[in-house]
Amino acid sequence: MSTQHPIRSSRIERSDLWIKAAATLSEEDKKVLDIEDLKGGNVVQAVLKATRKQKQRCEDKQWSFSFKGKQILVRDVLENIISWTEKFKQVVDFAVSMDATGHAALPWACVKFCLEVCTRRFRPY
């Protein structure tokens, strides 16, 4: 009779499959995912480490500039502008709804549409 432990051999086989899969990656992808981390069998930790590394890489590539000795991220400035634009839209929506003549509705609808188009692409990030 064999005294193998099915759980242990299953874990080793899975680890080997991950290593084989990692070997098929492109050179650029291999740089991101450290294959040595996969050999330990903890795939979740390896993927989490690679994800954090890529997130940091994206944050490092953000446009920024220095102003009065302070580092300013362009993305943060744009988020702030969009936030205030959303608040402005709400105030003007209320004011237009109070217009008894209805003359402000059509021009505001055009302006609001343009604001929506401009800010929509920015929101998913």
N, C-alpha and C positions, 0 to 999 in steps of 0.2 A: 504494500500500500504506500501511496505517496502522502507525504505530510506537508504538501504545499498549502499555503494559505491563499485562497482564491482572491481575497480582497487585495492583498499585497501585490500579487502578480498582475491584477487588473490595473492597479495604480501605475506600476512600472510600464505596462503596455501603453497606457494612455500618455504617459510622459514621453515615451518613444515616438508615439504618433505626433505629438506636438513638435518634437524636435525634427521629425521628418518633414512636417508641414512648414516649419520655419526655414528649413534648408531650401525650399522651393521659392522663397521670397527673393525679390530683387535686391541688389546690393544696397540701394538706398533704404529699403524697408528693413534690411538686416541691421543697419546702423541704428535704427530707431528701437527695434525690439532686441534686447540683449538675449542671445540664445543661451548663455550661461544661466540666466535666471530660470529658463524653462527646464533645465536639467534637474533642478531641485524638485520638480513636480508641482510647484505652486504657480500655475498658469495665471490665476487671478492676480496675484501680486506682480507678476511680470507685465501683464497688460496694464495694470494700474500704474506701475512705474513708468512705462512707455507713454501712457496717456498724460501723466503729469509732466513728463519731459517735453512732450509736444505742446502742451498748454503753455509752459514756460517759454518755449521757443516762439510761439505766436505772440505772447505778450512782449517779448524782447523786440519783435519786429514792428511793433506799433509805432506810428508816427508820433513824434514828440518834439518839443522845443523847450528851451530854457527862457524863462522870463523872470527877471529880478532874482536870479539865483535859484529859482524853483523849477523843477521839471514838470512840464504840462503835457499831458497826453491828449492828442487831438480827439480821440474817441470820447474821452470824458467831457470835453467841451461840447462836442456834438450832441451827446446824450443830454447835457444840460439845456442846450438850445431846444431840442425836441421836447423835453419835459415842459419847458415854458410855453412852447408853441401849443402843446395839448391843452394847457390851462387857458391860454388865450382863446383857443377855439371854443372851449366850454362857455367862457364869459360872453363871447360874441354870439354864440348859438342862443344863449338866453336873451340877449339884447334884441336879436333879430326876431325871436318868437314874440317879443313884446311889441314889435312894430305893427301898428294897426293898419297901415296902408298896404303893407306887403311889398313895398318897393325894394326893401333891402334883401329880401330872400334870394332872388336870382343872382345878384352879384356876389352875395356871400356864399352861395352854393358853388360858384365857380372858383372863388378863392379857397374855399375849404377843400374842394377837389384837388386843386394844385398842391396845397399843403399835405394832403393825404398821400399823393403820389410821391412827393419829395421825401417824406419821412418813412414810408412803408419799407423801403429797402434796408433801412438802418435798424429796424426793430428786431429782426430775427436773432441777431448776435446778442 
